[in-house]
Each structure stands twice: as C-alpha cells, then as structure tokens.
Amino acid sequence: MSGEKHGAGVEQAWRMLAVFASLGVGRFDLTRTGLDGGLRGFQRGWAPEWGALAGMLESARAQQHNLIVRPRAPDGGPTLAQLDDLGAAAVTRLGGAAFLVLATSPGNYQVWVALGDGGAEAARRLRRGLSADAGASGAVRLAGSRNYKPRYAPDFPVVTVVATAPGHTVGTGELPSLGVLAPAAAPAAASTPPPRLRRWPSYERCLRQAPPAASRDRPDVSRADFTFCLLAIDWGWSVEQICGRLLELSVKAKVRGEPYARLTAQRAAAVVAGRRARPDSRA
C-alpha cells in the first residue's frame, strides 16, 4: 500500500476538511476530473469520513483523477473567500488573516479567508487587492491528492496544506492595515440604460469564441459562461434570469449547480455596473 493511501495523504486531506468543519462546513460537493479535464464523477453533499479517504485517494491516484471539493457553507456563517493563483509574496502579505493555505503546485498557492463581515463584496475586494483569480469558483483541490494536469507530467504535484487556523475569522476592519483590500467599487448609476431587445446572447457563439482551456483541446467553459453573463446583463436580463438560463445551457453550471451559476452572473453584473459608473462609459 502506498504512502498516499495510509500516510500523509489521508492526514493532509483530513486536516484540510477539518479546518472547514471548524467554520461550520459539514458537507461538500465532490467532483472528479481526468487528466484531460473531463468530468469523471460528481457527488453533491458529500460528507467526509476518515475511513473512506484512504480508498478514495488511492483510487484517484490509480486512475489519475483530480479530487475537487466545494465547501457548502452554512447560512449565517462567515463568508469564505477563496484566493487562487497566489505567489509566496501575496501569501506573506496576508499574514495571519487566512484560515487555510494550500500549495497546489510548485510556487502556486491557494488561500482561504473567513470574513466575519462585508459578505461577497468584501471577498471581491480582497481578490482584487491581491490580484487573485477573479474567476475562482469556490471549488478547491483536496489536500493529499495529486494535481493531474498534462503540463506537470510525469511528476504530478501533491496538493499540500501549508498552514491552518481552525475557526479563525477576520473583520474587514482588520484588512486595510495589511494592504490587501482594494477600494470599494463605485456605486452603480442611479438609472440604468433601458433593456435592449428581449433576446438572449448566443451561448454557442460565446463557447466558440472562448480561449482554449489550459493544456486542453477544448474551449474554456468558465470564460464562455462569464462572457455570456456579461452580454446578458448588458442586454437587460437580471441576475436571477441569467442564473436560470446558464443552468440550462452550460455543462459546467449543471455540474456545479446554482451557486456557480449565480456567482458567475453576480460577478458579471458587478463588472457591468462598474463600467456604467465610470464617467467615460457608454450607455
């Protein structure tokens, strides 16, 4: 039996899951993807069990599957801000604000911060302030599993826990002194342009024109989804309407569910509102 089956792999996975549990997260959506990025399995509302982790990690290793979890935060709890694609300098700037720091590949980190106030807007400001991936979906690779991407072959890196702070939350008032919080976005204009013709943008066109996914011969579905949402917001559709439409059209939205669709639509709405608020923006 490999060391990943009964050794550090299980301990790393459990350490990561336990720190989410310390903030009220009891269940996760579990996704398996292959080396080509294709979907291999999905389980909604997965509840971690210590005894099952060893077999799951061994199976993923044998089949070269990525294990990706999405924490399902409880209502009324802190906002869990995901900061992806950070370098070591950005992690240092955050100091002790994070409750979880992961190394997902050599020199690349993902950090999670539990915000006691400020909600989704504070999370967006934190991502902007650290130049983190604005398209991060809230899904994270399971610690102790390997990061199966073609560019890492044959030495696929193991996702490892760098630091945890169980139960740790921060208020937005604590962040300015760290220099990691971007200024608040300008308020949206009091009046918005009248809706255009009540038709939907072409999702197929957004998919065709999306850039290729990293190291894959297929379009970047996340980019296509975001572009579709940008156009739909600009054409006068609401976040609620777009969320429902994206769940009908996007394979990724169908797999990741309503939270992904809503977050994508909300981010697009924030971008459009920011453009309209600028004095030189066009109606």
N, C-alpha and C positions, 0 to 999 in steps of 0.2 A: 504494500500500500504506500502510495506516495506521501511525501510530507505535506502536500496540499490537502490531502484527504483528512488526516487526523492531527495535523500540526498547526503551523502558523496560519494557514489559510482559513480554517474554521475560526480560530481566535480573532483574526483580523475582521472577518465578516461579523462575528457576534459583537465585537467591540463597536463597530460602526452602527449596527442595528440597535444596540443598547443605548447609544447616546441619543438616537432619535426617540427611543422609548422614553428617555428621561424628560423629553419635551412633549410627551403626550401622544406620540405616534405609535399606534398599535398594529397598523396594517399598511401594506404596501401593494402597489401594482407591480407585478414581476414580469419582465419581458426578456425573452431570449432572442438574440440575433446571431447570425452566422458571420463568418469571415467576410462574406460579400455584403454584409449589412442587411440582408434579407431577414424577415421575421421567421423565427423558428418556434415560438411559443409565447403565450400570454396568459397570465392568471391575475384576475382582479381581486383585490382584498386579501392578498397572501399574508398569513400570519406566521412569522418566523418560528421555527422550532430548532433547538440546538441539535437534536438527534438527526434531523433531516439535512442539515447544512453540509455535512461531510459528503454524503452521497450526491448532493446537488453540485457541489464544486468539482467532484471527481467526474461526474457526467459531463459538465461543461468543458472541462479540460480535455476529456477524451474526444469530444465532438467539435472542439474549437468553437464553443458558443460563448458569446458575451452574456453576462448576467447583469441586468439593469433593473433597478428598483426605483419606484416613485413613492416617496412618503405621503401618506394620506393624513394630513394634519387635522386635528380635531377643531371643531368650531369653537371660537372664542379663545384659542391659544395664540401664541406669538406667530408672527409672520416669518416663515423660514425662507430666507433669502439665499439663493444659490448663486455663487460667483465662480464662473467657469473660465478655464483657459487663463489662469493667472501665473505669472512668473514668481520667482522667490522674492523679488523686491516688493511686489504687491502684497504678498503674504506677510512680510515683515511690517509693512505699513499698518496692516490691520491689528497688529499686536495681539492683545488678549481678547479681542471682540468676538472671535469665532468660537463656535461650539464644536466644529469638526473641520479638520484639514486633511485632505487626501492627496496623495501623489498618484495621478492617473497614468503618467508616462514620464520618462526622464525629463526633468526640468519643467514639468507641467503640473499645475495644482488646481484642485477644486476646493473651494472654501464655502462653508455654510455658516450663516449668522442668524440668530433668532432675535428678531426685532420686537421689543415689547410694545412699541407704538409706531405710528406712521404708516402701517399697512403696506399695500403694494406700491404706493408711490415712493415710500422711503426705500423699498427694495430696488426700485428702478434708479433712484438717485445714487444708491450705493454701487450699483453696477456701472453707471456712467462715471462715477468718481474714480473707479478702479480700472476703467476700460475693460471690464469683464464682458463676456459674450452676451450680447443683448438678446440673443435668441435662445438662451438656455431654457429648457422646457420643464425643469423641475425633476428630471429623471437622472439618476446617478449610477455609475458602475458599482457593483458590490465589491467591497474590500475583500481581499483574499482571492478574487477571481482574476483572470488574465484579460488584458486589453487586446482583443483579436482584431487587428487592422492589418491589411496587407503590407503597409509600409514598415511595420515592426518585425515582420517575419525574418528569420525563424525564431528570434528571441523575443517573444511576446512579453511585455512587462506585466508584472503583477500589480494590481491596484492596492496600495498600502495606506494604512492610517498613519498620519504624521503626528496628529495631536487631537485630543478630545477634551471637552469641558462639559461634563454632564449637567443638564439643567440650566446652563448659562444663557441668559438673555441680556440684551443691551437696549438702552433707550436711545432715540435719535439725538438727544441732547449730549450724549457721550461721544458721538462720532465726529463732530466738527473739529475737535482738537486733534484728531488723528489725520485730518486732511484727506478723508476718503469719501466724503459725502458731497456730491455735485449740487450746485444751486437748484432750488426748486424750479420746475418748469413754469414759464409764464402762463397765466390763466388764459383759458380759451376766450376767443372773442365773444362778446355778448350776443351777437347774432351770427348765425352760420349761413352759408350760401344755400339757396334753395336746392332741393334734390334735383339731380338730373333725371333723365328718362328712367322710369322704374324697370330697369332690366339689370341682370347680373353680369358682371365681368365673365369672360370665358376662363374657366378654371383650366381647361385643356391647354389654352394658349399660355397661361402662367406656367404650367408644367413644362411645356415645350421650350419656353424661353428661360427657364431656371438654369443656373450654372450646374455643372456636374457635381455630384457629391464627391467628397474626398476619396480618392483612390478607387472610384467605382465608375462603372459604365452606365450610370443612370442619373437622372436629374435629382437635385437637392430638393426633396419634397418640403422641407421646412421653409426654404426660401420661396417656393411656389405658393405655399399656404399663406405666408406673410404678404407676398405681393398681391394675392387675391384679396386679402383682407384690406390692404391699403386702398385698392381700387374701389372695393365695395363701400368702404367708409366715405371715400371721396364722392361716390355716386349717391350718397344719401341713405344708405342702409344703416340700421342700428347695430350695436354690438350683439344684442340678443338675436337678431335676424341672421347676422353673419355667422354666429356661433352654430346655429341650427343648420345653415347651409353648408358650412365647412364639414360638419359631421356627416352630411350626405355625400360629399364629393371626395374628401381626402382620405386615403387609406391610413395615413398616419393619425389623423383625427379619430378615425374609427377604432384604431388600436389603443390610442392613449386616452380617448374619452373626452368628455365635456370639459374638464379642467384645461386640457391642452388647447382645445378649440376656443374657449373663452379667453384664455390668456393671450393667444395669438391675435384675436380680434381686439382685445383691450390695448395691446401694445401698438397695433396699427392705428387705433383711434387716437392714442396719445401722440403719435408721430404726426398725424394729420392736424390735430389741434395745435401742436407746436408750430407747424408751418403756417397755419392760418393766423396765428397770433403775431407772427413777425410782420413788421410794418411793410416790408417789401414783398410779402407773399401775394400770390394772385388768387383771386376768388375762384 
